[in-house]
Amino acid sequence: MNRFTKIASATLFAVLSVAGYSHAATPRAVDDALRSTARPAFNVVELSSLDHRSPVLAEYKDVSPASMSARDLQASIESNHSLRRQLSAENVEIGNIVGAERAADGSFVFYLR
């Protein structure tokens, strides 16, 4: 591979990785979406069920349900009455939720301690 192609390839990979990261949902965006989405679809994942090498586990394993980020998330869930009822029907204790992400299909994934 010639020098120009190597530099062009490296530049392209660098730009794509930054662009991909900038489109990731921020915790604030997830909180806002939780507040405003009527009857959202969701999945619940217990952190204990994840593989020890999971990047999701690495992100949330040290988050306490009493932490500020978890409490903000829990408040967002509590403010959405429809979601709160759906989670209660699934026997999910909102106080055990430590993280959430928005999936590509628009549904939410809640991570429980």
WOFENZI-V682327 format. One record per pair of residues at least 4 apart in sequence whose ideal C-beta (glycine too) atoms are under 6 Angstrom apart, sorted by sequence separation. I is the first residue (numbers start at 1). J is the second residue. D is the distance in Angstrom with one decimal. If there is no record, write none. Layout:
# WOFENZI-V682327
{{I	J	D} {I	J	D}}
This chain:
# WOFENZI-V682327
{{1	5	4.9} {25	29	4.8} {33	37	5.5} {50	54	4.2} {57	61	5.3} {63	67	5.5} {103	107	4.8} {1	6	5.5} {25	30	5.4} {65	70	5.1} {87	92	4.2} {77	83	5.8} {78	84	5.9} {102	108	5.9} {103	109	5.8} {50	57	4.4} {63	70	5.8} {100	108	5.6} {101	109	4.9} {47	57	5.9} {100	110	5.1} {99	111	4.1} {47	60	5.9} {97	110	5.1} {98	111	5.7} {97	112	5.7} {98	113	5.1} {96	112	4.7} {77	94	5.5} {96	113	5.2} {74	94	5.3} {74	97	5.9} {73	100	5.7} {70	98	4.8} {65	95	5.7} {65	96	5.6} {65	98	5.6} {63	98	4.3} {60	98	5.3} {60	99	4.4} {35	76	5.2} {34	76	4.3} {34	77	5.8} {39	82	4.9} {40	83	5.8} {35	79	5.3} {38	82	5.8} {31	76	4.2} {35	80	5.8} {34	80	5.8} {44	92	5.6} {65	113	5.4} {60	111	5.1} {47	111	5.8} {42	107	5.8} {41	107	3.8} {42	108	4.4} {43	109	5.0} {44	110	5.1} {45	111	5.4} {46	112	5.0} {40	108	5.6} {30	100	5.3} {30	102	5.5} {25	102	4.7}}
